[in-house]
């Protein structure tokens, strides 16, 4: 009898330990790392934090298409993950999926980009203020006091939070007549497509003196087109070059005077979300003043950028 009791106690302890050590399952819906240097850093950050070593079982899905992301998120809900982490390809269309997650007791965290939904449908959103990124960039541009602003505006994938925010401030100035938009076209984050857009404007003969590209890769493609046509750019050049994301290679272009401005977009949200998940798992409240946790970001000017800035804020190598 005593042996049986000991055996039962041992089994209970083993079960308790196994339960305590059970991984927290997270379904991560993100854009693919090939999208940009920013996204590569973002994906690596989430892989490092939501690892088996840190007590997580991570299921991941990557796509630039909102419908594919929605289907993957719903599958993660069906799979019974504990938490759903989303960087949405588009801001709309998520209400049904998020409601389904809530009905199934799955906590939702948004990261990088906002979704247009009621905030009751997610625990927190650890995001960049994309609209402020646009305002900061456009304020910098206007501070250059050019006689006129003829802008090639190269947009990211249409309908996502980054594109909407970085576009809005420039659109506002265009509507006010402060800047003239020579062309406004999406390159969907692609350097090659951005190059084609700029080549088309060059071939048209329409004058321009600013390229406002909504990420670093598109700015790079735009510069390639200028170089091939012998058009100067950057500090003391004929064309101002503006990008976003602060990849190290892009900041080095600023330091060399080849570009003029780069707007920071921090990809490091994973640890903040993990800390929140651990609080919820411990039965604690998140006790947030706002469900939107905004990353602190800045813009960098080629004339004031330092090597220390590159090492501190630059992404990648």
Buried (B, 14 or more C-beta within 10 A) or exposed (E): EEEEEEEEEEEEEEEEEEEEEEBBBBBBBBBEBEBBBBBBBBBBBBBEBBEEEBBBBBBBBBBBEBEBBBBBBBBBBEEEBBBBBBBBBBBEBBEEBBBBBBEEEBBBBBBBBBBEBEBEBBBBBBBBBBBBBBBBBBEBBBEEEEEEBBBBBBBBBEBBBBBBBBBBBBBBBBEEEBBBBBBBBBBBBBBEBBBBBBBBBBEEEEEBBBBBBBBBBBBBBBBBBBEEEEBEBBBEBEBBBBBBBBBBBBBBBBBEBBBBBBBBBBBBBBBBBBEBBEEBEEEEEBEEEEBBBEBEBEBBBBEEBEEEBBEEBBBBE
